Amino acid sequence: MRIFSFSEIVVAESVVVIKKLLQMQPAQHGEIIKHMAKLLDSITVPVARASILWLTGENCERVPKIAPDVLRKMAKNFTSEDDLVKLQILNLGAKLYLTNSKQTKLLTQYILNLGKYDQNYDIRDRTRFIRQLIVPNEKSGALSKYAKKIFLAQKPAPLLESPYKDRDHFQLGTLSHTLNNKATGYLELSNWPEVAPDPSVRNVEVIELVS
């Protein structure tokens, strides 16, 4: 798989679409995820970076050599990342802590320490939530026992459906199609005839001007 465009926005949208496609077809996509992980070095659009991190986290056991390295790179720039990306970095750290703590324990703790003092309260809240789940102590609740089920549960595939699907019965480009409601004077498009009409009906009659 190769993603190439001079427009970073186009590449970013491609990443988001590929993420959805991989969700719909959860087969072995290790090579694709490896390729997308490399894009983190060049893509700056937050939603695309977050999508790559989400994919890496969801498939961290399929790419055991790539995922810890991705987390290491993201830890370096955690404080300068967009809040959307920070949340996915925290999620990736939590998943790797649960599946590969030997390699990522200290790195995840470092990221949690950064998140603890982040300016955004959503990041601080997510950090506290994750710490209580994956690093249980005497104050941790019963939820800490189910950390793996919470973070590593298989996610349902997205439904890729047009938001205008319920307007299919209206002609495209009409006021009724735009409003999703039958407007006054709207004419239904005739069904295809079972017998082809005489071709002469398509002939244009030339009107002669009266002098």
C-alpha positions in Angstrom: 0.0 0.0 0.0 1.3 3.5 -0.9 -0.2 6.8 0.0 1.2 9.7 -2.1 -0.1 13.2 -2.5 1.3 16.7 -2.5 -1.6 17.7 -0.2 -1.2 16.8 3.4 -5.0 17.2 3.9 -5.6 14.5 1.2 -3.2 12.1 2.9 -4.8 12.8 6.2 -8.3 12.0 4.9 -6.9 8.8 3.3 -5.5 7.7 6.6 -8.9 8.2 8.3 -10.7 6.2 5.5 -8.1 3.4 5.7 -8.6 3.2 9.4 -12.4 2.7 8.9 -11.7 0.1 6.2 -9.4 -1.9 8.4 -12.1 -1.8 11.2 -14.6 -3.3 8.7 -12.2 -6.0 7.6 -10.3 -7.1 10.8 -7.8 -9.4 9.1 -4.1 -9.5 9.5 -3.1 -6.0 8.4 0.3 -5.8 10.1 2.1 -4.5 7.0 -0.4 -1.7 6.4 -0.2 -0.6 10.0 3.6 -0.6 9.8 3.4 1.6 6.8 0.9 4.0 8.4 3.0 4.2 11.5 5.9 5.6 9.4 3.6 8.4 8.3 3.7 9.8 11.8 7.0 11.4 10.9 5.5 13.5 8.2 1.8 14.0 8.9 0.8 16.9 11.2 -3.0 16.8 10.9 -4.2 15.9 14.4 -7.1 13.6 13.3 -4.8 11.6 11.0 -2.2 11.2 13.7 -4.8 10.2 16.2 -6.2 7.6 13.7 -2.8 6.1 13.2 -2.2 5.8 17.0 -5.7 4.3 17.5 -4.9 1.7 14.8 -1.6 0.9 16.4 -3.1 0.5 19.8 -5.9 -1.7 18.6 -3.4 -4.0 16.8 -0.5 -3.6 19.2 -0.2 -7.4 19.6 0.0 -7.8 15.8 2.9 -5.3 15.6 4.8 -6.0 18.8 8.0 -4.4 17.4 6.5 -1.3 15.9 4.0 -0.3 18.7 6.5 0.3 21.5 8.7 2.4 19.1 5.6 4.5 18.1 4.9 5.2 21.8 8.6 6.1 22.3 8.4 8.7 19.5 5.2 10.1 20.7 6.4 10.5 24.2 9.1 12.9 23.0 6.6 15.3 21.7 3.7 14.7 24.0 3.5 18.2 25.4 3.4 19.8 22.0 0.7 17.5 20.5 -2.9 18.3 19.9 -5.3 17.2 22.7 -6.9 14.7 20.3 -3.5 13.1 19.7 -2.6 13.2 23.4 -5.7 11.1 24.3 -4.7 8.5 21.8 -1.1 8.5 23.1 -2.5 7.8 26.6 -4.7 5.0 25.2 -1.8 3.4 23.3 0.4 3.6 26.4 -2.3 1.8 28.5 -2.8 -1.0 25.9 1.0 -1.6 25.7 1.3 -1.5 29.4 -1.3 -4.3 29.6 0.2 -6.4 26.8 3.9 -5.6 26.9 4.7 -4.1 30.2 8.3 -5.3 30.2 9.2 -3.0 27.3 6.8 -0.1 28.0 6.1 0.1 31.7 8.5 3.0 32.4 7.6 4.8 29.2 3.9 4.6 30.0 4.5 5.9 33.5 6.5 8.8 32.0 3.6 9.7 29.7 1.1 9.4 32.6 3.3 11.8 34.6 3.2 14.3 31.7 -0.6 13.9 31.3 -1.1 14.5 35.1 0.0 18.1 34.8 -1.4 18.9 31.3 -3.2 22.2 30.8 -6.3 20.4 29.4 -8.6 19.0 32.1 -9.8 16.2 29.8 -6.2 15.0 29.5 -5.7 15.1 33.2 -8.9 13.2 33.8 -8.1 10.6 31.3 -4.6 10.2 32.9 -6.1 9.7 36.3 -8.6 7.2 35.0 -6.0 5.2 33.2 -3.5 5.2 36.1 -6.1 3.9 38.5 -7.0 1.1 36.1 -3.6 -0.2 34.9 -1.5 0.7 38.0 -3.7 -0.6 40.8 -3.1 0.3 44.4 -4.9 0.0 47.7 -7.2 2.8 46.7 -8.1 1.3 43.3 -11.7 0.1 42.8 -13.1 -3.1 41.4 -12.7 -1.8 37.8 -9.0 -2.3 37.9 -9.6 -6.0 37.7 -11.2 -5.5 34.3 -8.6 -3.2 32.7 -7.8 -5.6 29.9 -11.4 -6.1 29.0 -12.0 -2.3 29.0 -9.0 -1.4 26.9 -8.5 -4.4 24.7 -12.1 -5.2 23.9 -12.8 -5.6 20.2 -14.5 -2.5 18.8 -17.5 -2.8 16.5 -16.8 -1.9 12.9 -18.2 1.5 11.8 -21.2 1.7 9.5 -20.2 3.6 6.4 -23.6 4.9 5.2 -24.4 8.1 3.4 -26.2 10.6 5.5 -28.5 11.3 2.5 -29.5 7.7 2.1 -33.1 8.4 3.2 -33.4 10.9 0.3 -32.9 8.4 -2.4 -36.5 8.5 -3.4 -36.2 12.1 -4.5 -34.6 13.3 -7.7 -31.0 14.5 -7.1 -30.7 18.3 -7.3 -34.4 19.1 -6.6 -35.7 21.2 -3.7 -37.4 18.1 -2.3 -34.0 16.2 -2.2 -32.4 19.2 -0.5 -35.2 19.5 2.1 -35.8 15.8 2.4 -39.5 16.6 2.1 -41.8 16.6 -0.9 -42.1 20.2 -2.2 -45.2 21.6 -3.9 -45.0 20.9 -7.7 -42.5 18.0 -7.3 -42.8 15.5 -10.2 -41.7 11.9 -9.7 -39.1 10.5 -12.1 -40.9 8.0 -14.4 -39.8 4.4 -14.1 -37.8 2.8 -16.9 -40.3 1.6 -19.6 -40.5 -2.1 -20.3 -40.8 -1.3 -24.0 -38.5 1.2 -25.6 -40.4 4.3 -27.0 -40.3 5.4 -30.6 -37.0 7.2 -31.1 -38.9 10.0 -32.9 -40.0 11.4 -29.5 -36.5 12.6 -29.0 -36.5 14.7 -32.1 -36.6 18.4 -31.5 -39.3 20.3 -33.4 -37.9 23.4 -35.1 -40.2 26.3 -34.7 -40.1 28.8 -37.6 -40.3 32.4 -36.7 -43.2 34.3 -38.2 -42.0 37.5 -40.0 
